[in-house]
Amino acid sequence: MRTLTYAEAIEDALAQAMAGDDRVLTFGEDAHGLRMNLYARFGDARVRPAPISEAAFVGAAVGAAMAGLRPVVEVMMADFLAVAADAVVNHAAKIDGFSGGRWTAPLVLRCGCGGGYGDGGQHQQALWGWFAHIPGLKVVVPSTPADAGGLLTAAIEDDGPVIFMEHKLLADDWLEYLGSGGRDTVSYDVPAAGRCGEVPDRWCAMPIGEAAVRRTGDDVLIVGVGVAIHRAIEAADTLDERGIGATILDLRSVAPIDRAALVDHARRTGRILVVDEDYRDFGLSGEVGAVLLESGLTPAFARVCVDDTLPYAHDAELRSLPNVRRIIDAVTRLAAS
């Protein structure tokens, strides 16, 4: 075992995949600069820059995947997937189903997601619920370095399109970038436990759609992905002092969702809180509630989500996100029910 940061784990897993399979390549905006180590090692045939046109280079990635390559495409921010929505939603997601499995599109769409640094609602959205809504797309959101490398390996090996979402507050390279351009006076509420951790020497694919229990408790189940897991762990420490024990379930992927784990832990606690940095309406939190109801459970249910467009003002933004205070308050109300 060794210790890597979240960003290092992702790049290391990508490097191992590229070394082991000539079909794996990476491209996107500023790829030579962002992935200079990979560029130096694998050259410009496999680390390729792209113009600032997500529709163009994601569309090209779909064609490359259909032709037998396994592209890992850097879309930079989840918000920019909207520009490439036709290629993702109408083509990559549907090729397998339309062709009866004769054609596939094995590509990975890497994108930073999430807020907490004052960049407004056009650059800080999560949007995993939006893309998880589309059949044929897998959507993963790792919360630790080990999960990031293992899930990226699985995404590269998968025979369909996978959206790989990296929360910016977990990745040092994102934080370095976000701290530039006059933002040096803005402090980031960064969960240190997620930014660095033990990882294997050789990456193996981690099952997509398998949740992980990060903490156990008998009184309430807290469910989330990404940074929400670290917020929930911090909140659970305070709740424990108040005599409220929380189980924290890290879904790790939004599509597919681990229905069995949700049902099992919700049945045991009888209370569930979904912490979701995506939008409240028609998203992950509602899907979790539906999974439980369809299984015959009727637990006490609450959710802490983003309720509206994220504001630019940093203090207002932090109040809008699922912060530790909101989690504690919601669990306290649930425990009293």
C-alpha positions as CSV (number, residue, x, y, z in Angstrom):
1,M,0.0,0.0,0.0
2,R,1.0,3.6,-0.5
3,T,-0.5,7.0,0.2
4,L,-1.7,9.3,-2.6
5,T,-4.0,12.3,-2.9
6,Y,-7.3,12.0,-4.6
7,A,-6.0,13.7,-7.8
8,E,-2.8,11.6,-7.7
9,A,-4.9,8.4,-7.4
10,I,-6.9,9.3,-10.5
11,E,-3.9,10.1,-12.6
12,D,-2.0,7.0,-11.4
13,A,-5.0,4.7,-12.3
14,L,-5.2,6.3,-15.7
15,A,-1.5,5.9,-16.3
16,Q,-1.7,2.2,-15.3
17,A,-4.7,1.7,-17.7
18,M,-2.8,3.4,-20.5
19,A,0.3,1.3,-19.9
20,G,-1.7,-1.9,-20.0
21,D,-4.0,-1.2,-22.9
22,D,-3.0,0.7,-26.1
23,R,-6.6,1.5,-26.8
24,V,-6.8,3.8,-23.8
25,L,-6.2,7.5,-24.6
26,T,-7.1,10.8,-23.1
27,F,-8.0,14.1,-24.6
28,G,-9.8,17.3,-23.9
29,E,-9.2,21.0,-23.3
30,D,-5.6,21.8,-22.2
31,A,-4.8,18.1,-22.0
32,H,-1.1,18.6,-22.6
33,G,-0.8,21.0,-19.7
34,L,-3.2,19.2,-17.3
35,R,-1.7,15.8,-18.0
36,M,1.9,16.7,-18.7
37,N,3.2,13.6,-17.0
38,L,1.1,11.4,-19.2
39,Y,1.9,13.4,-22.2
40,A,5.7,13.0,-21.5
41,R,5.2,9.3,-21.1
42,F,2.7,8.4,-23.8
43,G,3.1,11.2,-26.4
44,D,0.7,13.3,-28.3
45,A,-1.0,10.4,-30.1
46,R,-2.6,9.3,-26.8
47,V,-2.7,12.6,-24.8
48,R,-4.4,15.0,-27.2
49,P,-5.5,18.6,-26.7
50,A,-8.9,19.6,-28.0
51,P,-10.5,22.9,-29.0
52,I,-12.9,24.6,-26.6
53,S,-15.9,22.8,-28.0
54,E,-17.3,20.1,-25.8
55,A,-19.9,19.2,-28.5
56,A,-17.1,18.5,-31.0
57,F,-14.6,16.5,-28.9
58,V,-17.2,14.5,-26.9
59,G,-18.8,13.7,-30.3
60,A,-15.4,12.6,-31.6
61,A,-15.0,10.4,-28.5
62,V,-18.2,8.6,-29.2
63,G,-17.0,7.8,-32.7
64,A,-13.6,6.7,-31.4
65,A,-15.2,4.4,-28.8
66,M,-17.4,2.8,-31.5
67,A,-14.3,2.3,-33.6
68,G,-12.6,0.3,-30.9
69,L,-10.7,2.8,-28.7
70,R,-11.3,3.5,-25.0
71,P,-11.1,7.3,-24.7
72,V,-11.0,9.1,-21.3
73,V,-12.4,12.5,-22.1
74,E,-11.8,15.5,-19.9
75,V,-14.9,17.8,-19.9
76,M,-13.4,19.9,-17.1
77,M,-16.7,20.7,-15.3
78,A,-19.9,18.8,-15.1
79,D,-21.8,22.0,-16.2
80,F,-20.1,21.8,-19.6
81,L,-21.7,18.4,-20.3
82,A,-24.8,20.4,-21.2
83,V,-22.9,21.6,-24.3
84,A,-22.2,18.0,-25.3
85,A,-25.6,16.6,-24.2
86,D,-26.6,15.4,-27.7
87,A,-23.5,13.2,-28.0
88,V,-23.9,11.9,-24.5
89,V,-27.6,11.4,-24.1
90,N,-28.8,10.7,-27.7
91,H,-25.8,8.7,-29.0
92,A,-23.4,7.2,-26.4
93,A,-26.2,6.2,-24.0
94,K,-28.3,4.6,-26.7
95,I,-25.9,2.8,-29.1
96,D,-25.9,-0.5,-27.2
97,G,-29.7,-0.6,-26.9
98,F,-30.4,0.4,-30.5
99,S,-27.9,-2.1,-31.9
100,G,-28.8,-5.0,-29.7
101,G,-25.3,-5.0,-28.3
102,R,-23.5,-5.1,-31.7
103,W,-22.2,-1.6,-31.1
104,T,-20.9,-0.2,-27.8
105,A,-19.4,3.1,-26.8
106,P,-16.7,2.4,-24.1
107,L,-15.7,5.9,-23.1
108,V,-15.2,7.8,-19.8
109,L,-16.3,11.4,-19.3
110,R,-14.2,12.9,-16.5
111,C,-15.6,16.1,-15.0
112,G,-15.1,18.2,-11.9
113,C,-18.3,18.9,-10.0
114,G,-19.5,20.6,-6.9
115,G,-19.3,24.0,-5.2
116,G,-18.0,25.7,-2.2
117,Y,-15.6,28.2,-3.7
118,G,-17.7,31.0,-5.1
119,D,-18.0,30.3,-8.8
120,G,-21.8,30.5,-9.2
121,G,-24.4,28.2,-10.6
122,Q,-22.8,27.8,-14.1
123,H,-19.6,26.1,-12.8
124,Q,-20.5,24.4,-9.5
125,Q,-23.4,22.1,-10.3
126,A,-23.4,18.4,-9.4
127,L,-25.9,17.2,-12.0
128,W,-25.3,13.5,-11.3
129,G,-29.1,13.0,-10.9
130,W,-29.7,14.5,-14.4
131,F,-27.4,12.1,-16.2
132,A,-28.4,9.1,-14.0
133,H,-31.9,9.6,-15.3
134,I,-30.7,8.4,-18.8
135,P,-30.8,4.7,-19.5
136,G,-27.4,3.5,-20.7
137,L,-25.3,5.9,-18.7
138,K,-23.4,4.9,-15.6
139,V,-22.5,7.7,-13.1
140,V,-19.9,7.4,-10.4
141,V,-18.9,9.8,-7.7
142,P,-16.0,8.7,-5.6
143,S,-15.3,10.1,-2.1
144,T,-11.8,8.7,-1.4
145,P,-8.5,8.3,-3.3
146,A,-8.9,4.5,-3.2
147,D,-12.4,4.6,-4.6
148,A,-11.4,7.2,-7.2
149,G,-8.6,5.0,-8.6
150,G,-10.6,1.8,-8.4
151,L,-13.8,3.3,-9.9
152,L,-11.8,4.9,-12.7
153,T,-10.2,1.6,-13.5
154,A,-13.7,0.0,-13.6
155,A,-15.0,2.9,-15.8
156,I,-12.2,2.4,-18.3
157,E,-12.8,-1.3,-18.5
158,D,-16.6,-0.9,-18.8
159,D,-18.1,-1.5,-22.3
160,G,-20.5,1.5,-22.1
161,P,-20.3,5.2,-21.3
162,V,-19.4,6.2,-17.8
163,I,-19.6,9.7,-16.3
164,F,-16.8,10.0,-13.7
165,M,-17.4,12.9,-11.4
166,E,-14.7,14.3,-9.2
167,H,-15.6,16.8,-6.5
168,K,-13.3,19.8,-6.8
169,L,-12.9,20.2,-3.1
170,L,-11.3,16.7,-2.9
171,A,-8.7,17.3,-5.6
172,D,-5.5,19.2,-5.0
173,D,-5.1,20.2,-8.6
174,W,-8.6,21.7,-8.6
175,L,-7.9,23.6,-5.3
176,E,-4.7,25.0,-6.7
177,Y,-6.5,26.3,-9.7
178,L,-9.5,27.6,-7.7
179,G,-7.2,29.5,-5.4
180,S,-5.9,31.6,-8.2
181,G,-7.4,34.5,-10.0
182,G,-8.0,36.6,-6.9
183,R,-9.6,33.9,-4.8
184,D,-6.7,33.7,-2.4
185,T,-8.8,35.4,0.3
186,V,-11.6,32.7,0.0
187,S,-11.3,29.8,2.4
188,Y,-12.6,26.4,1.3
189,D,-14.4,24.0,3.7
190,V,-12.3,21.1,2.5
191,P,-12.7,17.6,4.2
192,A,-9.1,16.6,4.7
193,A,-10.0,13.0,5.2
194,G,-11.0,12.6,1.6
195,R,-8.0,14.3,0.0
196,C,-5.3,11.8,0.9
197,G,-5.4,8.1,1.7
198,E,-4.0,4.6,1.3
199,V,-4.3,3.1,-2.2
200,P,-3.1,-0.2,-3.7
201,D,0.1,-0.5,-5.6
202,R,-1.8,-2.0,-8.6
203,W,-5.3,-0.8,-9.4
204,C,-8.1,-3.3,-9.8
205,A,-11.6,-2.5,-11.0
206,M,-14.0,-1.7,-8.2
207,P,-17.6,-2.9,-8.7
208,I,-19.7,0.0,-10.0
209,G,-23.0,0.1,-8.1
210,E,-21.8,-1.2,-4.8
211,A,-22.1,1.1,-1.8
212,A,-19.8,1.3,1.2
213,V,-20.6,1.8,4.9
214,R,-18.3,4.6,6.3
215,R,-19.7,4.6,9.8
216,T,-22.2,2.6,11.8
217,G,-24.9,3.7,14.2
218,D,-28.4,2.5,15.2
219,D,-30.6,5.6,15.1
220,V,-30.5,7.1,11.6
221,L,-29.1,6.3,8.1
222,I,-27.3,9.1,6.2
223,V,-26.9,8.5,2.5
224,G,-24.8,10.5,0.0
225,V,-21.9,10.6,-2.4
226,G,-18.6,12.6,-2.7
227,V,-18.0,15.4,-0.3
228,A,-21.4,14.8,1.3
229,I,-19.9,11.7,2.9
230,H,-17.2,13.7,4.7
231,R,-19.7,16.3,5.8
232,A,-21.8,13.6,7.2
233,I,-18.9,12.0,9.1
234,E,-18.1,15.4,10.7
235,A,-21.8,15.8,11.6
236,A,-22.0,12.3,13.0
237,D,-19.2,13.1,15.4
238,T,-21.3,15.9,16.9
239,L,-24.5,13.8,16.8
240,D,-22.7,11.0,18.7
241,E,-22.0,13.3,21.6
242,R,-25.8,14.0,21.7
243,G,-26.6,10.3,21.9
244,I,-27.6,9.9,18.2
245,G,-25.8,7.2,16.3
246,A,-25.6,7.4,12.5
247,T,-24.8,4.9,9.9
248,I,-23.2,6.6,6.9
249,L,-23.7,4.9,3.5
250,D,-21.5,6.1,0.6
251,L,-23.4,5.1,-2.5
252,R,-20.2,5.7,-4.6
253,S,-22.3,5.5,-7.8
254,V,-25.6,7.1,-8.6
255,A,-26.3,4.9,-11.6
256,P,-26.5,2.1,-10.9
257,I,-27.7,2.7,-7.3
258,D,-27.2,0.0,-4.6
259,R,-30.8,-0.7,-3.9
260,A,-30.1,-3.7,-1.6
261,A,-27.8,-1.7,0.7
262,L,-30.3,1.2,0.9
263,V,-33.1,-1.2,1.8
264,D,-31.1,-3.2,4.3
265,H,-29.8,-0.2,6.3
266,A,-33.0,1.8,6.2
267,R,-34.9,-1.2,7.5
268,R,-32.5,-1.4,10.4
269,T,-32.6,2.3,11.4
270,G,-36.1,3.3,10.4
271,R,-34.9,6.8,9.7
272,I,-33.0,8.1,6.7
273,L,-31.5,11.4,5.6
274,V,-30.2,11.9,2.1
275,V,-27.5,14.5,1.8
276,D,-27.2,15.5,-1.9
277,E,-25.3,18.4,-3.4
278,D,-27.4,18.0,-6.5
279,Y,-30.8,19.7,-6.9
280,R,-33.6,18.6,-4.6
281,D,-36.4,18.2,-7.1
282,F,-36.4,15.1,-9.4
283,G,-33.0,13.9,-8.3
284,L,-31.1,11.4,-6.3
285,S,-32.8,12.1,-3.0
286,G,-36.2,11.5,-4.5
287,E,-35.0,8.3,-6.2
288,V,-33.7,7.0,-2.8
289,G,-37.2,7.6,-1.3
290,A,-38.8,5.8,-4.2
291,V,-36.5,2.8,-3.8
292,L,-37.5,2.5,-0.2
293,L,-41.2,2.9,-0.8
294,E,-41.2,0.3,-3.6
295,S,-39.5,-2.1,-1.3
296,G,-42.3,-1.8,1.2
297,L,-40.5,0.4,3.7
298,T,-41.9,3.6,5.2
299,P,-39.1,5.1,7.2
300,A,-39.0,8.6,8.6
301,F,-37.4,10.5,5.7
302,A,-35.6,13.8,5.2
303,R,-33.2,15.3,2.7
304,V,-30.6,18.1,2.7
305,C,-30.0,19.2,-0.9
306,V,-29.4,22.2,-3.1
307,D,-32.8,23.8,-3.5
308,D,-32.2,26.5,-6.1
309,T,-29.5,28.0,-8.4
310,L,-26.3,28.4,-6.5
311,P,-25.5,32.1,-5.9
312,Y,-22.2,33.7,-6.6
313,A,-21.9,35.3,-3.1
314,H,-19.7,32.9,-1.2
315,D,-21.5,33.2,2.1
316,A,-24.9,32.7,0.5
317,E,-23.5,29.8,-1.5
318,L,-22.2,28.0,1.6
319,R,-25.6,28.3,3.2
320,S,-27.2,26.8,0.1
321,L,-25.0,23.7,0.1
322,P,-25.5,20.7,2.3
323,N,-23.2,21.8,5.1
324,V,-22.6,20.2,8.4
325,R,-25.0,22.4,10.3
326,R,-27.9,21.5,8.0
327,I,-27.1,17.8,8.4
328,I,-27.0,18.0,12.2
329,D,-30.3,19.9,12.3
330,A,-32.0,17.5,9.9
331,V,-30.9,14.4,11.8
332,T,-31.9,15.9,15.1
333,R,-35.4,16.5,13.8
334,L,-35.5,12.9,12.4
335,A,-34.3,11.4,15.7
336,A,-37.2,13.2,17.5
337,S,-39.8,11.7,15.2
